[in-house]
Amino acid sequence: MNVLVTGGSLGDVPVIQFLKLNGFRVVTSGNIPGDVGHQYADEFIFCDYTDVIGLVKLCQKIKAVAIISSSHDLAAIAASKAANVLGLPGYDNPQVSEMIHNKDQLRNALHLCGIRQPPYWIMNSERSLDSLETTDFPLIVKPVDLTGGNGISVCNNRDALTRAFSRAQETSPSGKVIIETLLYGSYHGVTSIIENGEVVWSFCDNEFFLYDRFRVSATTFPSSLTTEQIKSIEEILSKFATFYCLVDGLLHAQIIVSGKDIFLLEICRRTPGDLYPYFVGLVIKDYYLESIVSPFLGRKLPTPERQLGVSTNYFARFMLMPNRRGVFEGVSNRFGSNFVSVFPVIRKNTFIENPRKSTLEIYFLEQASPISETFLTQMRESITPRIT
């Protein structure tokens, strides 16, 4: 049975491998034949993951029993539309999917169902920017339809805001920009499984920004969140799922805890990137990936595993990133080799064109003692890429 995964990025590798281990023939699509995920698939067929008509025709051609979105927001929107045409399961109404995966629509949707979020303004022209009356700097400026820190800036005054707006608008496919009050606090990824509008299982981490203040480069488990905070977050996500009648499956979010307040920053329903399922799998084994994939296959969700096992260990995922353009010649490692696994992402002698979008290697760690930001900073300083 053929399953179409609409991309072959690094973030798609866990789903591709899980499908193959469970007996499916995996076809990947996309417009970058050299993406790392394609080598794990049975076949690659060129088709842009935003091309809805192309995806529909491709599914019909290979007689796909399921279509699974690539690990990108725009891919999730297109896959939901294609699945709707084909009558394939696992997706919300396309309008809901588009709302979730566009920052401006998501902000309005969260407001409608009464979920707390940072103060925000949606702009599509410099003229509308002139009407912004806030003096509550610093502000953060984002394209509404990009992820991974692309096009994001922090502004401390009006002149910087104008420049940041122009940059964000240039990088946004839609030309729309969202401006938010910058909040300070602890950042956390919260990945959950929802069933009948309720969170039945969740996994919370700590997020760290070791290279770039807008791009997560490390995560640790267990999180610093209290039991009460986790319960509150689950209630927020359940409220959202019920309000918008979300189908069963994955609901992934980024939140910030600022003082006593919890703010919801982002939500998505596609697989989290940078091999996040492997990080969760260190703790909970196969439950997470099975829960992600099952709805698209028309299968019931596996039984929730509320208890994350008896392990009292600590876990981390560390992404090695380049600091400049140039040829990647390898890694100098003074940290040691006490890792559960290391996943090489970019081959040696590859030219790094855009350091902000590149991950070189991903390290997975398990140990008996807590993993602090200081520990992760030491990793960053001890594991360095050789770039010429």
N, C-alpha and C positions, 0 to 999 in steps of 0.2 A: 504494500500500500504506500502510495506516494504522499508525502507531506511537503508543502511549500513553506520554506522560511524565507521571508522577503528580503533578507540581507545576509551578508557574510562577515559582518564586523566582529571585533573581539567580543562584544557583548552577546553575540549570537552563538558563540562556541558551546556554552553549557547546554543550551536547548538542542542544538544539532547533535551533540554527543549523546544526550539522554534519549533522544528519539531513535538514534541508531542502535543503542544498547537495548532498546525495547522492540526491535524488529522492524522499524519503519525504514523505507527508502526516502532519503532526504534530498530534495532539490532546493538549491539556494538561488536567489536572484540578486539583482543589484546592478549598479553601473561601474563598479570598480572590481574587475576580475582578480586583482591581486590582493584583495582583502583576506585577512588571515583565516576567517571562518570557512571559506570555500573549500579549503583543502580537507576539511573534515566531512564534507558532504559527499553524496554519491554523484551529484551532477550539478553544474552551474549553468544557468541560462540567463543571458543578459536581459534585464528588465528593471528599469528604475523603480525603486520601492514607493515612489509617490504617484506612479502611473496606474490609476485605478483600472482603466480599460485594459491596459497591458497585463495587469495581474489577473484580471478575470479570464482573459484569453489563455494565459499561461496555466492557470488552474484547470481550465477545461482541457487544454492540450495534454497535460500529464495525468489527468483524471485524479486530481488531488482530493484526498479525503479530509484535508484540513489545511488552513492557511494560518501561519503564525507570523506576527509582525516582527520585523527587525527591531533591534534595541534602540530605536530613535522615535521621537515624538511624531514627526511627520509621517513616518512609516506606519505608526499605529493608526493614524487617521485614515490613511489610504487602505490599509488592510481591513479596517472595519467596514469601509464602503464596499470593497470587493466582496467580503464575506456576506454582506447584506444582499448584494445582487445574486450571489451563488446559493444563498440559503445555508451557509456553513456556520457552525456554532462558535460560541466563545466570546462574542463581541457585544458591547453595548450598542444601542441605537447610534448610527453614525454622527448624529448631531451631538449626542452626549460625549462620544469619543473626541470629537473636534473641540468641544468645550473643555474637556479635561486637559488636552494636550496643547492648548494655546493659553499663554499666561494671562492675557487680557480677559478672555472669556472665563477662565477659571476664577479669577479674582471676583468677577461679577457673580459667578455661580456660588462661590463661598459666601459672599455677602447676602445673597438671597436666602440661603438656608441658615444664616446667623452664626457662621463660624468665624472665629477671630483670626485676623490676619493683619499685616502691617498696613498703615495708611498708604494709599496708592492713587496714581493718576494715569490715565491712558491717553497717549498723544499720538497723532499721526502727521503733524506738521509743526514747523517752527512758529507759525501763527498761534496754534493751540498752546504751544509752550509759553508764549507771552502771557497767556491767561493764568498761568500757574502762580498762585499768590503765596504759597508757603515759604517761610523763611527757616523752616525746621531742618537745616543742614546738619550732618551730611545726608545726601540722598544717593540711592543706588539706581542706575539706569540700565535697563535690559531690553533687548529685542524680545518681542512677545513669543516668537516661534523658534528660538534656538536654545540649546542646552550646552552643558559642559563649560560654562564660563565664557562662551563666545559673545563678543560685543558688549560685555558688561563693564561698567565704570562706576567709581564712587566719586561724588562731587561735593566739594566743600563751599562752593560759592556759585553765583549765577553764571559767570563766564565759563567756568568749568562745566556747568550743566549744559550750556549751549553746545560746547564742543562734544561732550559725551552723547548728547542727543543725536547729533549729526552722525557720529560713528555708529551708534546703535541702529539708526534708521538705514544706513548704508548696508549693514550686515543682515538686516531682517528681510526675509523673502517677501513679507507683506508690507514692509515699510512702517510697521506700527511699533510703538515703543511704550514700555510701562516704566513709570518712575515710582519708587517706593522710599519711605523713610527707612534709613539703615538702622537695623536693630543689632544690639550687642548681646551676646549670651553664648550658650553651648548649642552646637548643631548636632542633630541626630537624624539618621536614616531610620525609618520605621516601615518595615515591609510586613504586609499582612495578607491573610486569606479571608475573603468574605464569602458567606453563604446565607442566602435568604436575607440579604441586607444587613447582616451582623458580622462583626469581626469574630472569627472562631479561633484564630491563631495569629500571633504577632511576634516579631523579632526586632529588637531595638539595638542600635549601635551608637557609638560615638564617632563623629566625623572630624577629620583634621585636614588643615590646608597648609601643607608643608612647603609647597613651591609657589603656589598661586592662590591668592585669597578668595578666588571665585571657583576653584576647581578642587574637589575632594581628592586627596592623594593618599589617605589612610583611613581605615576604620578599625574599631576595636569592639570586642564583646567580652564580658557583659557591659552594658551601658551604665552611665552614671545616673540614669533616670530612676526615680523611686517607684515603688509599686503603685502608689497613688497617681503619679504622673502617667505611668503606662496605661492605667485604667482610664484616665481622662482622655488620653490620645485615642485609645480604642473606641471610646464613646463618640469622639469627634468624627472618626472615620466611619463608624456605623451610621451616624446621623447623615453624613454625606451620601453613603451608599443607599440608605433608605429613601432619602429625599429625591435622588435621581434614578432610583430603580436599577441600580447596577447589577449586571449579571454576576454569577458566582465566579470567583477566581482571585487573581492577584490584585492588590491595591497597595501601591508603594508611595511613600510620602517622605518629604523632608520637613523637619520642624526645627524651631529654635525655642529654647527655654530662656527667657529674659526675665530675671528676677523670679517672681512667682507666676509669671504669665507664660502660656504656651501659644505659639503662633504657628499656623500652618503655612509653609512657604510654597511647596510644590506637591503635585500629585501626578502619578502616571499609572497606566495599566499595562505597559509593555515591560519586558524583562529589564531589570536594572543592569547597567553596563559594568565594564571593567571586572568581569568574572565574579560579580557579586554572589550569584548562586553557589559558587564553590566556597566562598567565605561562609555563607549560611550553612552549607553542607558539612563544614568542619564540625559543627555543633549538632545538627539535626539530621544528617545523612540525606536520604533521598526524598523526604517528605516535601520539601520546598519545591524542587523541580517538578515532581509529580503533580503538585497542586497548580503550578503555573501552566503545565501542558494539558492536563486532563480536560478542562472545559473546551479547548479547541478540538479535541478528539471526540467530543460528545460524551465523555465519561463523567461519572460522578466523582466528586472530590474525595480524596482519601480521608480517613478518619483523622481529625485534628490531633496533633501531638502538643498538648499544652505544656507539658513538662519537657524541657530541652535536654533531658538526659541527666545522668548522675555526675557528669564531669564537673569538677570544680576548677578546671583550668581556665586560662585566659587566651584569647585568640585575636589575631590581627591580620589585616590585609594591607600591604604596603605597595604603592605604585611608584616605580622608579621612572622619573621624568627627566628629559633633557633640559638644560638651561640655555641653550643657544642653537642656532642653525649649524649644520655641518655634517660630516660623515661619521656615523656611529661605528666605532671600532671595537667596542666591547665594554666590559665593566671592571672596575677596580674595587675589590671587596675586602675591606679590612674588618668587617663585622663578624665574619664567620659563616658557617653553613648549617646552623641549627634551625632549618626551616622544614615545615611539613612538605612544601613543594615550591618550586619556582617555575613560572610560566613565561618563557621568552616570547615577546610580542613582535619585535622588529629585528630582522636579521642583521648581522654584522655587515659593514660596508654599505649600509643603506644611507642615503642622504636625507637628513631631517630638515624638511622645508619649514614646518610650522611647529616649533617646540611646544606651544600652548595646547596643541591638539594631539600631542604624541605621548604614548606610554611605551617605555622600552621593555620593561620586565615587571611582573607582578609576583610578590613574595607572600606566602601564607605561613603564619607562625602560630605555634601553640606552646604555651609554657605554664609553669605552676605559679608564677608570680605576676602581679598586675602589670599591665603595659600602659605606661604613661606617655604624655606628649613629649616629655624629655627623652624617654627611651626611643620614640619614633624619630625625633630630631637627630639623635645619635646614629640611628640607622641611615638617615638621609645623608649625614656627613661622612659616614663610613662606607657607604655603597655609592660610588660615583661613576657616571658614564664617561668613557673616553671619546671625545668628539673633536675631530680635526677639521 
